[in-house]
Amino acid sequence: MRLSDFYNLALALGREKDPRPKTILKRESASLYPDTQILYGKPDTQVRRILVGIDIEAQEILLADRLRQQGGLDLVISHHPEGRAWAIFYEVMKLQIDMLTNLGVPLKEAAELLEERKQEVERKVLPQNHNRAVDVAELLDIPFMCMHTVADNHAQWFMDKLLREKKPKQLGDILDILKEVPEYKIAASENNPPRIIAGAKHAAVGKIYVEMTGGTEGPKKVYAKLYKLGIRTLVCMHLSEEHFKEVKDNALNVVIAGHTASDNLGLNLLLDNIEKRAKEELQVINCSGFRRVKR
C-alpha cells in the first residue's frame, strides 16, 4: 500500500479505539493526533517491508540503511514521536480531559488540571533537539513515520475490555491476567514483568482506572479526586516518582503493566488492524524493543 494510505488508515483506526465519546471526535479537526505523522517520505511510496521500533533514533536509521542494502526496506516506524511530532506531542493530552470527565471529574476542573500538566510537559520538551533522527532519515532518503497515540488507544481499549471481562478481585489477580497477554509474557521473560508498586498482592482491587493513552502521565493533583470518585486501583504503563508519591498519599493501588510491553501491545493491535483493513500482509522487522505478535 502507499505510505499516505498507511498513514490515513492508522489515523482512522486510532479514532475507532479512541476512548472519547464519538460526538466529541466528530467535532475534532484532522490534527487529532499530532504525535502520529509522516516525518519524511513521499506519499506515494509503496510500503511492504518495514522496520518497527519503540524508539527510533539516528542509530536505528543507520541500521535501516544497512538493512535496505541487504534486502530492501520501504519504511521505518517509531512508536514514540520524533521531529515535529515530538515538538508538539503534548497537544494530544487533551484526550485525558474526557477520560476524567467520564469518571465524574467536573469538566472545568479536569480542563484546568490538564492545562497545568500540559504546560509542564511542554516546558520539558521545548529545549530538546527534536529533528536529529529525522535529519538522518532525510540524508539517507529513508521514509520515516511515528505512530504514538493511535497505537496507545488500542492498548487502552484492550486493557479496559480485558479487565472488565476478567473482573479481578485482588491486585495479584491483575498480575496473573496480564501475564497471559503475549506482550507482557515476553516482558516477564526478559525480567521486566508487570508489578504492583502501591498496595499488596491480596488487596482488594475495587474500581479500576486504566491509564494507557493521552500522551503521557496526567496531572498529579487528580489522584485525590479519583479516590473520592471511588477509584481504588490504577493500571498504568508507567508512573514517575512524583506521581508515585501523590498516589501513595491518596491510598491508591497501582499496577504498572510495563511501558515497553504496553507500547508493544498497542502497536501489535494497530498493525493487525492495518493488515486486515488493507488485506495485505506486511513484512515487519523488529528493533528497539519491539516484538511483533500477531492475533
C-alpha positions as CSV (number, residue, x, y, z in Angstrom):
1,M,0.0,0.0,0.0
2,R,1.1,3.6,-0.4
3,L,2.6,5.5,2.5
4,S,-0.2,8.0,2.6
5,D,-2.8,5.2,2.7
6,F,-0.9,3.5,5.5
7,Y,-0.8,6.8,7.5
8,N,-4.5,7.6,6.9
9,L,-5.5,4.1,7.9
10,A,-3.5,4.4,11.1
11,L,-5.3,7.6,11.9
12,A,-8.8,6.1,11.2
13,L,-8.1,3.1,13.4
14,G,-6.8,5.3,16.2
15,R,-10.1,7.2,16.1
16,E,-12.0,3.9,16.2
17,K,-10.3,2.9,19.5
18,D,-10.2,6.4,21.0
19,P,-11.8,6.4,24.5
20,R,-13.5,9.7,23.9
21,P,-17.3,9.8,23.0
22,K,-17.9,9.7,19.3
23,T,-19.8,13.0,19.4
24,I,-16.6,14.7,20.6
25,L,-14.4,13.1,18.0
26,K,-16.8,14.3,15.2
27,R,-16.1,17.9,16.3
28,E,-12.3,17.4,16.3
29,S,-10.1,18.6,13.5
30,A,-7.9,16.5,11.2
31,S,-5.0,17.1,13.6
32,L,-6.5,14.9,16.2
33,Y,-3.2,13.0,16.8
34,P,-0.2,15.4,16.3
35,D,2.1,12.7,17.7
36,T,1.4,10.5,14.7
37,Q,2.9,11.8,11.5
38,I,4.9,11.0,8.3
39,L,8.2,12.6,9.3
40,Y,9.9,12.1,5.9
41,G,9.0,10.3,2.7
42,K,6.9,10.7,-0.5
43,P,3.2,9.9,0.0
44,D,3.1,7.5,-3.0
45,T,5.9,5.4,-1.6
46,Q,4.9,1.7,-1.7
47,V,5.1,0.2,1.8
48,R,5.7,-3.5,2.1
49,R,8.8,-4.2,4.3
50,I,9.1,-2.0,7.4
51,L,11.5,-1.6,10.4
52,V,9.5,-1.0,13.6
53,G,10.9,0.1,16.9
54,I,9.6,1.6,20.1
55,D,12.2,4.4,19.9
56,I,13.9,5.2,16.6
57,E,17.0,7.5,16.8
58,A,19.9,8.1,14.4
59,Q,21.4,4.6,15.2
60,E,18.2,2.8,14.1
61,I,18.1,4.9,10.9
62,L,21.6,3.8,10.1
63,L,20.6,0.2,10.8
64,A,17.7,0.7,8.4
65,D,20.1,1.9,5.7
66,R,22.2,-1.3,6.2
67,L,19.1,-3.5,6.0
68,R,18.0,-1.7,2.9
69,Q,21.3,-2.6,1.3
70,Q,21.0,-6.2,2.3
71,G,17.4,-7.0,1.3
72,G,15.3,-3.8,0.8
73,L,13.3,-1.7,3.2
74,D,10.4,0.7,2.5
75,L,9.7,2.4,5.8
76,V,10.9,3.0,9.3
77,I,8.2,3.3,12.1
78,S,8.8,4.7,15.5
79,H,6.2,4.4,18.2
80,H,7.4,7.4,20.2
81,P,7.2,10.6,18.3
82,E,10.2,12.3,16.7
83,G,10.8,15.6,14.9
84,R,7.8,17.9,14.6
85,A,5.6,15.2,16.1
86,W,7.8,15.2,19.3
87,A,7.9,19.0,19.4
88,I,4.1,19.2,19.9
89,F,3.1,15.7,21.2
90,Y,1.8,17.2,24.4
91,E,-1.2,18.6,22.5
92,V,-2.7,15.1,22.5
93,M,-3.0,15.3,26.3
94,K,-6.4,17.0,26.0
95,L,-7.7,13.5,25.3
96,Q,-7.4,12.9,29.1
97,I,-9.9,15.6,29.9
98,D,-12.7,13.5,28.5
99,M,-11.3,10.4,30.2
100,L,-11.5,12.2,33.5
101,T,-15.0,13.7,32.9
102,N,-16.2,10.2,32.0
103,L,-15.3,9.2,35.6
104,G,-17.1,12.1,37.1
105,V,-14.5,14.8,37.4
106,P,-16.2,18.2,36.6
107,L,-15.2,19.4,33.1
108,K,-13.8,22.8,34.4
109,E,-11.6,21.1,37.0
110,A,-10.4,18.4,34.5
111,A,-9.5,21.1,31.9
112,E,-7.6,23.2,34.4
113,L,-5.6,20.3,35.8
114,L,-4.7,19.1,32.3
115,E,-3.7,22.5,31.1
116,E,-1.3,22.9,34.0
117,R,0.2,19.5,33.4
118,K,0.4,20.1,29.6
119,Q,2.3,23.3,30.1
120,E,4.7,21.4,32.4
121,V,5.4,18.8,29.7
122,E,5.7,21.5,27.1
123,R,8.5,23.1,29.1
124,K,10.3,19.8,29.3
125,V,10.0,19.2,25.6
126,L,10.8,22.8,24.5
127,P,14.7,22.6,24.7
128,Q,15.0,19.2,23.1
129,N,16.9,18.6,19.8
130,H,13.8,17.3,18.0
131,N,15.0,16.6,14.5
132,R,18.1,14.5,14.9
133,A,16.7,11.2,13.7
134,V,14.5,12.9,11.0
135,D,17.6,14.7,9.6
136,V,19.4,11.3,9.3
137,A,16.4,9.8,7.6
138,E,16.3,12.6,5.1
139,L,20.0,12.5,4.4
140,L,19.8,8.7,3.7
141,D,16.4,9.1,1.9
142,I,14.6,6.6,4.1
143,P,10.8,7.1,4.7
144,F,10.1,7.6,8.4
145,M,7.0,8.0,10.4
146,C,5.7,7.7,14.0
147,M,2.5,6.2,15.4
148,H,2.0,7.1,19.1
149,T,-1.5,7.8,20.4
150,V,-3.2,5.9,17.6
151,A,-1.4,2.8,19.0
152,D,-1.8,3.7,22.7
153,N,-5.6,4.0,22.1
154,H,-5.5,0.3,21.1
155,A,-3.7,-0.6,24.3
156,Q,-6.2,1.4,26.4
157,W,-9.1,-0.3,24.6
158,F,-7.7,-3.8,25.0
159,M,-6.9,-3.4,28.7
160,D,-10.2,-1.8,29.6
161,K,-12.0,-4.6,27.8
162,L,-9.8,-7.4,29.3
163,L,-10.2,-6.2,32.9
164,R,-13.9,-5.7,32.6
165,E,-14.3,-9.2,31.3
166,K,-12.0,-10.9,33.8
167,K,-13.2,-8.9,36.9
168,P,-10.1,-9.3,39.1
169,K,-10.8,-9.2,42.8
170,Q,-7.3,-8.8,44.2
171,L,-4.2,-7.0,42.9
172,G,-2.5,-10.3,42.4
173,D,-5.3,-11.3,40.0
174,I,-4.4,-8.4,37.7
175,L,-0.8,-9.6,37.5
176,D,-2.0,-13.1,36.6
177,I,-4.3,-11.7,33.9
178,L,-1.5,-9.5,32.4
179,K,1.0,-12.4,32.4
180,E,-1.3,-14.3,30.0
181,V,-1.1,-11.5,27.4
182,P,1.8,-12.3,25.0
183,E,3.5,-8.9,25.2
184,Y,3.6,-9.0,29.0
185,K,4.6,-12.6,29.0
186,I,7.6,-11.7,26.7
187,A,8.5,-8.8,29.0
188,A,8.4,-11.1,32.0
189,S,10.8,-13.5,30.3
190,E,13.1,-10.5,29.9
191,N,13.0,-9.7,33.6
192,N,10.5,-6.8,33.2
193,P,7.2,-8.2,34.4
194,P,4.1,-6.3,35.4
195,R,4.5,-5.1,39.0
196,I,2.5,-3.9,42.0
197,I,4.2,-0.7,43.1
198,A,1.5,0.5,45.5
199,G,-0.7,-1.9,47.5
200,A,-0.4,-5.5,48.5
201,K,-0.9,-8.6,46.4
202,H,-4.0,-9.6,48.3
203,A,-5.5,-6.1,48.5
204,A,-9.0,-5.6,47.1
205,V,-9.0,-4.1,43.6
206,G,-12.2,-2.0,43.8
207,K,-12.9,0.3,40.9
208,I,-10.1,0.4,38.2
209,Y,-8.9,3.3,36.2
210,V,-6.8,2.3,33.2
211,E,-4.3,5.0,32.1
212,M,-2.5,3.9,28.8
213,T,-3.2,6.7,26.4
214,G,-3.2,10.5,26.3
215,G,0.4,11.3,25.5
216,T,2.0,10.9,28.9
217,E,1.1,10.8,32.6
218,G,-1.7,13.1,33.7
219,P,-1.9,15.7,36.4
220,K,-0.6,14.7,39.9
221,K,-3.4,16.6,41.7
222,V,-6.1,14.4,40.1
223,Y,-5.5,11.4,42.3
224,A,-7.3,12.8,45.3
225,K,-10.3,13.4,43.1
226,L,-10.2,9.9,41.7
227,Y,-10.2,8.4,45.2
228,K,-13.3,10.5,46.1
229,L,-15.0,9.2,42.9
230,G,-14.5,5.6,44.1
231,I,-11.3,4.7,42.1
232,R,-9.1,2.3,44.1
233,T,-6.7,0.9,41.6
234,L,-4.7,2.4,38.7
235,V,-3.3,0.2,35.9
236,C,-0.7,2.2,34.1
237,M,2.2,1.9,31.6
238,H,4.5,3.7,34.0
239,L,4.5,6.3,36.8
240,S,7.0,8.9,37.7
241,E,8.4,9.2,41.2
242,E,6.5,12.4,41.8
243,H,3.2,10.8,40.7
244,F,4.0,7.7,42.8
245,K,4.3,9.9,45.9
246,E,1.0,11.5,45.2
247,V,-0.7,8.2,44.6
248,K,0.7,6.8,47.9
249,D,-0.6,9.9,49.8
250,N,-4.1,9.2,48.4
251,A,-4.1,5.5,49.3
252,L,-4.5,4.2,45.7
253,N,-3.2,0.9,44.5
254,V,-1.0,0.9,41.4
255,V,-0.2,-1.9,39.0
256,I,2.5,-1.0,36.4
257,A,1.8,-3.1,33.4
258,G,5.1,-2.0,31.8
259,H,5.9,0.8,29.4
260,T,7.6,-1.0,26.5
261,A,5.3,-4.1,26.8
262,S,2.2,-1.9,26.7
263,D,3.6,0.0,23.7
264,N,4.2,-3.3,22.1
265,L,0.6,-4.3,22.7
266,G,-0.8,-1.1,21.2
267,L,1.5,-1.3,18.1
268,N,0.7,-5.0,17.5
269,L,-3.0,-4.5,17.7
270,L,-2.8,-1.5,15.3
271,L,-0.6,-3.3,12.8
272,D,-3.0,-6.3,12.9
273,N,-5.9,-4.0,12.1
274,I,-3.9,-2.2,9.3
275,E,-3.2,-5.6,7.7
276,K,-6.8,-6.7,8.0
277,R,-8.2,-3.5,6.5
278,A,-5.6,-3.3,3.7
279,K,-5.9,-7.0,3.1
280,E,-2.2,-7.1,2.7
281,E,0.5,-8.7,5.0
282,L,3.4,-6.5,5.9
283,Q,7.0,-7.8,6.4
284,V,7.9,-6.4,9.8
285,I,11.5,-6.3,11.1
286,N,11.7,-5.9,14.9
287,C,14.1,-3.5,16.6
288,S,14.4,-1.1,19.6
289,G,12.3,-3.1,22.0
290,F,9.5,-4.1,19.6
291,R,8.4,-7.7,19.3
292,R,5.8,-8.4,16.6
293,V,2.9,-10.6,17.9
294,K,0.0,-11.3,15.6
295,R,-3.5,-12.2,16.7
